[in-house]
């Protein structure tokens, strides 16, 4: 094995941090952020993507305020829409830079990343959160800047995390045999897909409500053995 690919939410980072800290932070500031940045091309593109989806799915033409309301609705329903992900990333970036947010990582994660890197392993991240959001969590974490440990970051641009083709796409991009890649996640269905694509797998069971599959398990990163 030469490569470790890790999930974020429920694996390196608590699920509660994402849902109880990040999502509310973006929701509370979404409308004021759009108002302040309405002249920015990036924000205009986000609004245009949102309006396009509304037209395609609901045959509705939205104004900017209505598009903002739809984005807030998508936060509430945890929709994985690229426009929302981009906007959340911009809002979170302000929060991380101001010090209002620190990315949560479990205490066992930094030393494990350091040890694996010293062993010559290559490390990467695959999360449903955007690449930008991943880099912010690890770059501004409670344990310092951990982003330099990672060589690659993947998000749903490669595909849904429960689809075998997504992991095949990662293998193709990395140019590393699938059997040489270990995928870490708390989600059984993601691990099933990764294994079908040929990867090795370990399921993190940090919480009692994890649905356990037939993969090797570990309570935290200190229990991961190669």
C-alpha atoms as one frame of an Amber mdcrd trajectory, in Angstrom:
protein
   0.000   0.000   0.000   1.343   3.407  -0.958  -1.665   5.715  -0.699  -4.205
   6.540   2.033  -7.424   8.234   0.965  -9.561   9.553   3.809 -13.103  10.795
   4.163 -13.660  13.857   6.379 -17.047  13.958   8.121 -17.235  11.172  10.708
 -13.672  10.063   9.917 -11.215  12.894  10.615 -13.828  15.398  11.749 -16.978
  15.184  13.850 -20.307  15.167  12.045 -21.626  17.659  14.608 -18.994  20.241
  13.610 -20.259  20.258  10.036 -23.961  20.324  10.903 -23.900  22.406  14.091
 -21.131  24.882  13.267 -20.407  25.161   9.546 -23.930  24.926   8.144 -25.465
  27.482  10.585 -22.514  29.854  10.079 -23.103  29.900   6.314 -26.883  30.086
   6.643 -26.831  33.078   8.990 -24.494  35.040   6.729 -25.658  33.935   3.286
 -27.905  36.871   2.371 -25.618  39.561   3.754 -22.620  37.962   2.008 -24.415
  37.935  -1.344 -25.464  41.570  -0.833 -21.879  42.617  -0.057 -20.367  40.601
  -2.906 -23.120  40.987  -5.493 -20.721  42.623  -7.934 -18.217  39.738  -7.835
 -18.171  37.430 -10.851 -17.971  34.374  -8.605 -21.134  35.312  -6.712 -22.937
  36.149  -9.954 -22.010  32.716 -11.321 -23.354  31.078  -8.143 -26.652  32.918
  -8.496 -26.835  32.047 -12.198 -26.318  28.332 -11.463 -28.996  28.464  -8.777
 -31.489  30.154 -11.083 -30.710  27.675 -13.862 -31.493  24.731 -11.572 -34.741
  26.373 -10.409 -35.797  26.875 -14.013 -34.919  23.322 -15.017 -36.493  21.643
 -11.990 -39.452  23.895 -11.155 -39.930  26.009 -14.297 -39.453  29.147 -12.182
 -37.526  32.309 -13.017 -36.001  33.602  -9.788 -34.666  37.013  -8.856 -31.548
  37.334  -6.705 -33.471  37.360  -3.422 -35.469  34.282  -4.393 -32.251  32.540
  -5.440 -30.815  33.344  -1.999 -33.908  31.811  -0.382 -33.448  28.670  -2.473
 -29.791  28.422  -1.421 -30.872  28.617   2.222 -33.421  25.877   1.567 -30.634
  23.748   0.096 -28.618  24.227   3.295 -31.620  23.040   5.329 -32.023  19.952
   3.119 -28.249  19.327   2.855 -28.353  19.379  -0.932 -24.996  18.729  -2.579
 -25.340  21.433  -5.240 -22.110  22.923  -6.641 -23.436  26.494  -6.416 -24.193
  26.075  -2.719 -20.884  24.363  -2.043 -18.992  27.188  -3.715 -20.914  29.821
  -1.784 -20.501  28.045   1.544 -16.777  27.804   0.874 -16.520  31.562   0.308
 -18.450  32.335   3.493 -16.467  29.836   5.539 -13.204  31.225   4.191 -14.057
  34.585   5.744 -14.881  32.847   9.026 -11.646  30.866   9.111  -9.538  33.896
   8.181 -11.188  36.013  10.884 -10.708  33.291  13.502 -14.445  32.840  14.051
 -14.149  29.218  12.898 -11.549  26.545  13.640 -11.799  23.264  11.752 -12.459
  20.314  14.046 -10.239  17.258  13.770 -10.054  14.380  16.224  -7.005  14.416
  18.510  -5.630  11.156  17.068  -5.558  12.468  13.498  -2.493  14.789  13.379
   0.014  12.276  14.788  -1.330   9.544  12.496  -0.982  11.766   9.439   2.564
  12.652  10.475   3.523   9.016  11.061   2.059   7.859   7.754   3.860  10.614
   5.902   7.137   9.634   7.581   6.551   6.062   6.413   6.528   7.344   2.841
   2.790   7.010   2.285   0.953   9.508   0.080  -2.160  11.018   1.642  -5.329
  12.321   0.018  -8.850  13.455   0.938 -12.166  12.499  -0.685 -15.212  14.242
   0.733 -18.643  15.386  -0.391 -17.557  18.795   0.874 -15.817  20.905  -1.757
 -12.046  20.854  -2.153 -12.025  24.422  -0.851 -13.981  23.396   2.270 -11.582
  20.495   2.874  -8.543  22.735   2.650 -10.090  25.233   5.057 -10.943  22.573
   7.666  -7.422  21.158   7.622  -5.619  24.430   6.983  -7.305  26.204   9.917
  -7.818  23.228  12.217  -7.893  23.119  15.999  -4.623  21.166  15.717  -2.857
  23.612  13.402  -2.298  23.557   9.646  -2.651  19.922   8.542  -3.238  20.568
   4.845   0.467  20.122   3.913   0.152  16.429   4.819  -2.203  15.919   1.872
  -1.057  15.622  -1.720  -4.533  15.420  -3.285  -8.066  16.603  -2.533 -11.126
  15.133  -4.268 -14.787  16.124  -4.036 -17.944  15.135  -5.888 -16.481  16.486
  -9.139 -15.199  12.895  -9.521 -18.665  11.514  -8.707 -20.978  10.538  -5.874
 -19.206   8.893  -2.947 -21.431   5.812  -3.075 -20.745   5.122  -6.764 -18.031
   2.680  -7.857 -17.194   4.883 -10.850 -16.108   7.701  -8.518 -13.345   5.591
  -7.027 -12.376   4.351 -10.473 -12.039   8.001 -11.520  -9.750   8.672  -8.545
  -7.611   5.654  -9.429  -7.340   6.941 -12.993  -6.297  10.403 -11.831  -3.746
   9.103  -9.329  -2.216   6.577 -11.732  -1.821   4.226  -8.765  -3.152   0.633
  -8.761  -6.425   0.478  -6.814  -5.109  -2.330  -4.611  -2.374   0.037  -3.388
  -4.930   2.555  -2.088  -6.544   2.349   1.375  -9.835   4.221   1.773 -10.958
   5.311   5.249 -14.599   6.204   5.915 -17.357   5.739   8.450 -19.987   5.056
   5.761 -20.553   1.425   4.771 -21.887   2.243   1.301 -18.867   4.376   0.449
 -16.528   1.612   1.550 -18.505  -0.943  -0.455 -18.078   1.174  -3.593 -14.361
   1.718  -2.969 -13.798  -2.011  -2.436 -15.684  -2.875  -5.619 -13.338  -0.486
  -7.438 -10.428  -2.531  -6.050  -9.316  -0.408  -3.095  -8.510  -1.631   0.396
 -10.904  -0.342   3.060 -11.162   0.335   6.790 -14.335   1.576   8.464 -14.003
   4.176  11.230 -16.442   3.505  14.053 -16.134   6.623  16.185 -19.826   6.726
  17.154 -22.266   4.062  18.320 -24.770   4.831  15.557 -22.449   3.849  12.693
 -23.943   1.145  10.465 -21.180  -1.437  10.397 -20.490  -3.415   7.241 -18.116
  -6.309   6.584 -14.977  -4.183   6.344 -12.068  -4.035   8.778 -12.905  -1.544
  11.523 -11.034   0.915  13.727 -12.293   3.118  16.558  -9.774   5.809  15.650
  -6.621   6.338  13.607  -4.383   4.819  16.290  -6.008   1.413  15.618  -5.258
   1.468  11.879  -2.621  -1.138  11.112  -1.120  -1.967   7.740
